[in-house]
C-alpha cells in the first residue's frame, strides 16, 4: 500500500499541471464527478479535447462548485 505524499493525497496532482497527461480524467474528491478531456465541459462551455491542465483558473466543478485543486487523477479507465 502506497502512502500519500505529505501535503497531498493518493492521485492528487497538487495543482501542478506538469504532472498531468493530456488524456488524464480527473475526479472531484468531493462529489466524484469526472472531468473527461475527450468530452470537455458543457456547463463551462469547454470544448471537447481540452486537457484538465488547460482549463481556466476560474473553472470549478459543475456539480458541487469545488475548485480545480479538489480534483485527483481518476483511477478508473
Buried (B, 14 or more C-beta within 10 A) or exposed (E): EEEEEEEEEEBBBEEEEEEBEEEBBBBBBBEEBEBBBEBBBEEBEBEEEBBBBBBEEEBBBBEEEBBBEBBBBBEEE
